[in-house]
Amino acid sequence: MFQKILIGTVLFFAFCLVTFFFFIKVIDFNEYKPRIHKAVKESTGYDVVIRGDVALSLSPFGVSFSDIEITNPTCRSEMPFAKIGSFDVALDMPALLKKEIKVKQLSLDSLDLTIAKNKEGKFNYELASTPSKVVDKKSKESNTTLEKEEGFSLANIKKMKFSNANVTYAEDNVSSKMTFEKIDFDMNDINYDLTKNKLQGLSFIAETHIDKIQYSGSYAVQDIAMTLEMKNAVAVAENLKYTLFDTPIQGSGKFDVSGKQPKISIKSKIVGLKLASLSKALWNKEMLEGNANGDFKLSFFVGDSTTFKSTLNGFVQLFGEGITLKGYDIDKIALVVDPFQKTKGISLNTLITGTVEAFKGGNTLIKEANTKVDLGYSEMKLSDVALSTQTNRIATKGAINIVEDKLIDVKVALLDEKGCASVEQKFSGTLAKPSLKMDEATVTTLSNVVLSFTTKSKSTHTPSKQNDENCPVFYDGVIKHPPFIPPVSTPTTAE
């Protein structure tokens, strides 16, 4: 008898539960979309249109929205700056039975966010005016009440998940743009301290993965993965992994959102950087072959390109051995002027004046190469940039204004054993369009190059004079001068 009563009771409650969900499922929640549109408009100022369905989800229990568009009504463009494939809100079932709405989890899938900055410096998501004072007053009163209320619904959210999100940033006055592809952001252990202001009271742990971050079709950083720990408006990633120029790199990062502008700091060790991929990204062809090691430490404020360049600070250092430069013979260029004087030659002026055509073909084995640049105050200082081949050493010094793309006292020199400049060439203009500062020494050098191709002189070259012991040292960095290898004399046949 007891068994029959128990079975009957279970079946009764099961029937009631099925009936409850049946009636909920047959309710057309799409009838509430106009009310939702209006409520969002009044509270945020944005036009939100739910083009898909509003439906009840059972696992987890909550409400699901699909195909959402968000538009700024004060923006000139009528195109939505954000599109969402689906947005799911998981509710606390016991609280709902008590007529309380508590959100447990938020899930957002297939977000397409476009951030654009026009020529006037305004972003496409910025509203022309704030909501009315009445709304502000109600909002403040509501926030005050929520702070006092222990059952604040957002404080119950322990999980937020963003899947397959894509973000694009562009500026009207700049042709370049930055894209973030396929972002997965899974936040857990979310806590709110309502006694603190804004993001100071938010803490969480998030697993993050981004397929690709790309700037203007190049300089792609791929397969970014990290675990973020957020506390006091600072997110720290101790184990940051990513791929740059086809090279896996590990390091750490910090994302500080406590100030007026977010600040990002990154430091990494570089092992086995593939120079072929680096040269292809920089010059659109694989001019280099080999690997390099080094490290870098950079920090900058998040904003437009001018903000990034003007606040970029830190250093980048790379060192490599046994690197092949494809298509050019540096030693041949250096020896064209005077093949019997190892300390004389020509610098990169030949590359710009067109005589490089005579030296195309062949390769150069670079014994050592070092690049150490320091960044700060809108400038990139060439602190230790040099290379050595079998017979020559070349160095560059100066600085580049990265905001204006302007060369500042940039010089390239062919060095002797003491680090003095045997031949020195100055450059001005911009990095994209450099120009030569021609002096008497440069004119003489170029004249000798031309003569070497137009005459067949049989005159005997006199040995070079010893360099002045008090010569100004052009370079004293880590790259050492290669040992002198005397030229091999070839026997001549009698005519």
C-alpha positions in Angstrom: 0.0 0.0 0.0 2.8 2.4 0.9 4.6 1.6 -2.3 1.5 2.5 -4.4 1.1 5.8 -2.6 4.8 6.7 -3.1 4.7 5.8 -6.8 1.5 7.8 -7.2 3.0 10.8 -5.5 6.1 10.7 -7.7 4.0 10.4 -10.9 1.8 13.3 -9.8 4.7 15.7 -9.3 6.3 14.5 -12.5 3.0 15.2 -14.3 2.8 18.7 -12.8 6.4 19.4 -13.8 5.9 18.3 -17.4 2.7 20.3 -17.6 4.5 23.4 -16.2 7.2 23.2 -18.8 4.7 22.4 -21.5 2.7 25.6 -20.8 5.9 27.6 -20.6 7.1 26.2 -23.9 3.8 27.1 -25.7 4.0 30.7 -24.5 5.2 33.0 -27.3 8.0 35.1 -25.6 8.4 37.0 -28.8 5.5 39.1 -27.9 7.7 40.7 -25.3 10.4 41.8 -27.7 9.0 45.3 -28.2 9.0 45.8 -24.5 12.6 44.6 -24.3 13.6 47.0 -27.1 12.0 49.9 -25.3 13.4 49.0 -21.9 17.0 48.8 -23.3 16.6 52.1 -25.2 15.4 53.9 -22.1 18.1 52.6 -19.9 21.1 52.7 -22.2 20.2 55.0 -25.1 21.1 52.3 -27.7 18.8 50.8 -30.3 18.6 47.0 -29.7 16.7 44.8 -32.1 16.2 41.1 -31.5 15.7 39.7 -35.0 15.7 36.1 -33.9 13.5 34.3 -31.3 13.2 34.7 -27.6 12.8 31.3 -26.1 13.0 29.4 -22.9 16.0 27.2 -22.3 15.7 24.3 -19.9 19.4 23.3 -19.4 20.4 25.5 -17.8 17.0 27.0 -17.0 16.7 30.5 -18.4 16.0 32.7 -21.4 17.7 32.6 -24.8 17.9 35.5 -27.4 19.2 35.1 -30.9 20.3 37.4 -33.8 20.7 40.7 -31.9 21.8 44.0 -33.4 22.9 47.0 -31.4 23.0 50.4 -33.1 24.0 53.9 -31.9 21.1 56.2 -32.9 23.3 59.3 -32.6 25.9 57.9 -35.0 25.9 58.9 -38.7 26.1 55.3 -39.8 22.9 53.3 -39.5 24.9 50.1 -39.5 25.0 48.2 -36.1 28.3 48.4 -34.4 27.6 45.1 -32.6 25.9 41.9 -33.7 25.3 38.9 -31.4 24.5 35.4 -32.6 22.9 34.3 -29.3 22.7 35.5 -25.8 21.6 33.1 -23.0 20.7 34.1 -19.4 20.7 31.2 -16.9 18.3 31.9 -13.9 18.3 30.6 -10.4 15.3 28.3 -10.3 14.7 28.3 -6.5 14.8 32.1 -6.4 12.4 32.3 -9.4 9.9 30.2 -7.4 10.1 32.9 -4.7 9.4 35.5 -7.4 13.0 36.7 -7.3 15.1 37.1 -10.5 18.7 36.0 -9.9 21.1 35.5 -12.8 23.5 32.7 -12.4 25.3 32.6 -15.7 25.6 34.7 -18.9 26.6 33.2 -22.3 27.3 35.2 -25.4 28.1 33.5 -28.7 29.3 34.9 -32.1 29.8 38.6 -31.2 30.9 40.8 -34.1 32.0 44.2 -32.6 33.2 47.0 -34.8 34.9 50.0 -33.2 35.5 52.9 -35.5 36.9 56.4 -34.9 36.0 59.2 -37.3 38.0 62.2 -38.3 36.6 64.3 -35.5 38.0 61.8 -33.0 34.6 60.3 -32.0 33.9 56.6 -31.7 30.9 55.0 -33.3 29.6 53.6 -29.9 29.7 57.1 -28.2 26.2 58.6 -27.6 25.7 62.2 -28.5 24.0 62.9 -25.2 23.5 61.1 -21.9 20.1 59.8 -20.8 17.8 62.3 -19.1 18.3 63.5 -15.6 15.2 61.7 -14.5 16.6 58.4 -15.7 19.9 59.2 -14.1 18.2 59.9 -10.8 16.2 56.7 -10.9 19.4 54.8 -11.8 21.2 56.3 -8.9 18.4 55.5 -6.5 18.2 52.0 -7.9 22.0 51.5 -7.5 21.8 52.7 -3.9 19.1 50.3 -3.1 20.9 47.5 -4.8 24.1 48.2 -2.8 22.1 47.9 0.4 20.3 44.8 -0.7 22.1 41.5 -0.1 20.2 39.8 -2.9 21.6 42.0 -5.6 21.0 39.8 -8.7 24.3 40.5 -10.5 26.2 39.5 -7.4 24.9 35.9 -8.0 26.6 35.6 -11.4 29.5 33.2 -11.0 30.1 32.5 -14.7 30.2 34.5 -17.9 31.2 33.0 -21.2 32.1 34.7 -24.6 32.5 32.3 -27.5 33.7 32.9 -31.1 33.8 36.7 -30.7 35.4 39.0 -33.4 36.5 42.6 -32.8 37.6 45.1 -35.4 39.2 48.5 -34.7 39.6 51.1 -37.5 40.1 54.9 -37.9 38.8 57.1 -40.8 42.1 59.0 -41.2 44.2 55.9 -41.1 44.1 53.1 -43.7 45.2 50.5 -41.3 43.0 48.5 -38.9 43.4 45.9 -36.2 41.4 42.7 -35.9 40.9 40.2 -33.1 39.6 36.9 -34.4 37.7 34.1 -32.6 37.9 35.2 -29.0 36.9 32.7 -26.3 36.7 34.2 -22.8 35.4 32.0 -20.0 35.1 33.8 -16.6 34.7 31.8 -13.4 34.7 32.5 -9.7 33.2 36.0 -10.3 32.9 38.1 -7.2 31.7 41.6 -6.6 32.6 43.8 -3.7 29.9 46.4 -3.7 31.8 48.6 -1.2 34.4 49.4 -3.9 34.0 51.7 -6.9 33.6 50.4 -10.5 36.0 47.7 -11.5 37.9 47.8 -8.2 35.4 45.5 -6.6 35.3 42.9 -9.5 37.5 39.8 -9.2 37.5 36.7 -11.4 39.6 34.0 -13.1 39.3 33.7 -16.8 40.6 31.2 -19.4 41.3 33.2 -22.6 42.1 32.1 -26.1 42.4 34.3 -29.3 43.0 32.7 -32.7 44.6 35.8 -34.2 45.4 39.5 -33.6 46.4 41.2 -36.9 47.4 44.7 -37.8 46.8 45.9 -41.4 47.1 42.4 -42.9 50.5 41.8 -41.4 52.3 41.5 -38.0 49.9 38.7 -36.9 50.1 37.3 -33.4 48.4 33.9 -33.4 47.2 31.3 -30.9 47.2 33.5 -27.9 46.3 31.6 -24.7 46.5 32.8 -21.0 44.8 32.5 -17.6 43.8 35.9 -16.3 43.4 36.6 -12.6 41.5 39.9 -12.0 41.8 41.8 -8.8 41.6 45.5 -7.9 41.1 46.4 -11.5 44.4 44.7 -12.6 44.4 41.5 -14.6 47.6 39.5 -14.4 48.6 36.6 -16.8 51.7 34.9 -15.5 51.7 32.2 -18.2 51.1 34.0 -21.5 51.6 31.9 -24.7 51.4 33.0 -28.3 52.9 32.6 -31.7 54.7 35.4 -33.5 56.4 35.1 -36.9 55.7 31.3 -36.8 57.6 31.1 -33.5 56.1 30.0 -30.2 56.8 32.5 -27.4 56.1 32.5 -23.7 56.0 35.4 -21.2 53.7 37.3 -18.9 51.3 40.2 -19.2 49.4 42.7 -17.1 46.3 44.6 -18.0 45.6 47.6 -15.8 42.2 49.2 -16.0 42.3 51.2 -12.8 43.1 54.5 -14.5 41.4 56.6 -17.1 43.0 54.6 -19.9 43.7 50.9 -19.9 47.4 50.0 -19.8 49.0 46.8 -21.1 52.4 45.5 -20.1 54.1 42.5 -21.7 57.5 40.8 -21.3 58.7 37.7 -23.0 61.8 35.6 -23.8 62.4 34.8 -27.5 64.0 31.6 -28.5 64.5 30.5 -32.1 62.7 33.4 -33.8 62.3 32.4 -37.4 63.9 35.3 -39.4 62.4 34.1 -42.7 58.9 34.7 -41.4 60.0 38.0 -39.8 61.4 39.4 -43.1 58.4 38.2 -45.0 56.1 40.2 -42.7 58.3 43.3 -42.8 59.4 43.3 -46.4 56.9 40.9 -48.1 59.7 38.5 -49.0 62.0 36.1 -47.3 65.3 38.0 -47.4 66.7 36.4 -44.2 67.3 32.8 -43.3 68.2 31.6 -39.8 67.1 32.1 -36.2 67.6 34.7 -33.4 67.2 34.8 -29.7 66.3 37.7 -27.4 63.7 39.3 -25.2 61.5 42.3 -24.9 59.6 44.3 -22.3 56.9 46.7 -23.5 54.1 48.8 -22.1 51.5 51.1 -23.7 48.1 52.6 -23.1 45.2 51.3 -25.1 43.6 53.7 -27.6 44.1 54.9 -31.2 47.3 54.4 -33.1 48.7 57.8 -31.9 48.0 56.9 -28.3 49.8 53.5 -28.8 52.8 55.0 -30.5 53.2 58.0 -28.1 52.9 55.8 -24.9 55.0 52.8 -26.1 57.8 52.2 -23.7 60.4 49.5 -23.1 63.0 47.7 -25.2 63.4 44.9 -27.8 66.7 43.0 -28.2 67.6 40.2 -30.8 70.8 38.5 -31.4 71.6 35.9 -34.1 74.5 34.0 -35.6 74.9 32.3 -39.0 72.2 34.3 -40.7 71.9 34.3 -44.5 70.9 37.5 -46.4 69.4 36.4 -49.7 69.9 38.4 -52.9 72.7 40.7 -51.9 76.4 40.3 -51.4 77.4 42.8 -48.7 81.1 42.0 -48.9 81.1 42.5 -52.7 79.4 45.9 -52.2 82.0 46.9 -49.6 85.0 45.9 -51.7 83.9 47.5 -55.0 85.5 50.8 -54.2 88.9 49.5 -53.5 89.3 45.7 -53.5 92.9 46.0 -52.1 91.9 48.1 -49.1 89.8 46.1 -46.6 88.9 49.2 -44.6 87.2 51.0 -47.4 83.8 50.5 -49.0 80.4 51.9 -49.5 77.4 51.8 -47.2 73.7 51.6 -47.9 73.7 54.7 -50.1 74.3 52.3 -53.1 71.0 50.6 -52.2 69.1 53.8 -52.7 71.0 55.4 -55.5 70.3 52.4 -57.8 73.8 50.8 -58.0 72.3 47.9 -56.0 71.3 46.5 -59.3 74.9 45.7 -60.0 75.1 43.6 -56.9 71.9 41.6 -57.0 72.3 37.9 -56.9 74.3 35.9 -54.5 74.0 35.7 -50.7 75.8 37.1 -47.6 76.6 35.0 -44.6 76.2 37.2 -41.6 78.3 35.9 -38.8 76.7 37.9 -36.1 73.8 40.4 -36.0 72.4 42.3 -33.0 69.4 44.6 -32.7 68.8 46.5 -29.5 66.3 49.3 -29.6 64.9 51.3 -26.7 61.4 52.9 -26.9 60.1 55.8 -25.0 58.9 59.4 -25.5 57.5 58.6 -29.0 61.0 57.6 -30.2 62.8 54.3 -31.0 66.5 54.7 -30.2 68.9 52.4 -32.2 71.0 51.6 -29.1 73.0 48.7 -30.5 72.3 47.8 -34.2 75.1 46.1 -36.1 76.2 43.1 -38.1 79.4 41.4 -39.1 80.3 39.3 -42.2 83.4 37.3 -43.0 85.4 40.5 -43.7 83.3 43.6 -42.7 81.3 45.1 -39.9 78.4 47.6 -40.4 76.6 49.5 -37.7 73.6 51.9 -37.5 72.8 54.5 -34.9 70.3 57.3 -34.5 66.6 57.3 -33.6 63.2 57.2 -35.3 60.2 59.2 -34.2 57.5 56.5 -34.4 54.6 59.0 -34.2 55.7 61.1 -37.2 57.7 58.2 -38.9 60.7 60.6 -39.0 64.4 59.7 -39.1 66.4 61.5 -36.4 70.2 61.7 -37.1 70.3 58.2 -38.5 73.8 57.1 -39.7 75.1 53.9 -41.3 78.8 53.2 -41.3 81.3 50.6 -42.5 83.7 50.1 -39.5 87.4 49.5 -39.1 88.9 47.4 -36.3 88.7 50.3 -33.8 85.0 50.9 -34.4 85.6 54.1 -36.4 83.7 54.8 -39.5 85.6 54.1 -42.7 82.6 55.2 -44.7 79.6 56.9 -43.1 76.3 57.8 -44.6 73.6 60.1 -43.1 69.9 59.6 -43.7 67.0 62.0 -43.3 63.3 62.1 -44.2 60.9 59.3 -43.1 61.2 55.6 -42.6 59.0 55.0 -45.6 60.9 57.5 -47.8 64.4 58.0 -46.6 66.7 60.5 -48.3 70.5 60.9 -48.4 72.5 63.7 -47.0 75.2 63.9 -49.6 78.6 65.1 -48.5 82.1 65.2 -50.2 83.0 61.8 -48.9 79.8 60.3 -50.3 80.3 61.9 -53.7 83.8 60.5 -53.9 82.7 57.0 -52.9 79.9 57.0 -55.5 82.3 58.3 -58.2 84.7 55.4 -57.4 81.8 53.0 -57.8 80.9 54.3 -61.2 84.6 54.3 -62.3 85.0 50.7 -61.2 82.4 49.7 -63.8 83.4 52.0 -66.6 87.2 51.7 -66.6 89.7 48.9 -66.7 92.5 50.5 -64.7 95.6 48.4 -64.3 97.1 50.8 -61.8 98.5 49.4 -58.6 96.6 50.3 -55.5 98.7 51.7 -52.7 98.2 50.3 -49.2 95.7 52.1 -47.0 97.0 54.5 -44.4 96.8 53.6 -40.8 93.8 55.0 -39.1 94.2 57.8 -36.7 94.5 56.4 -33.1 92.3 59.3 -31.9 89.5 58.7 -34.4 86.0 59.1 -33.1 84.5 55.7 -32.3 81.3 55.2 -34.2 80.3 51.8 -32.6 81.4 49.9 -29.5 78.6 47.4 -29.0 78.5 43.6 -28.8 79.4 42.8 -32.4 83.1 42.3 -32.8 85.2 43.1 -35.9 85.9 40.0 -38.0 89.6 38.9 -38.2 91.4 40.2 -41.3 91.8 37.7 -44.1 94.4 38.8 -46.6 93.3 38.6 -50.2 94.5 35.6 -52.2 96.7 36.7 -55.1 96.1 35.0 -58.4 99.1 34.4 -60.7 99.1 36.4 -63.9 100.1 34.9 -67.2 102.5 36.7 -69.5 101.0 38.3 -72.5 
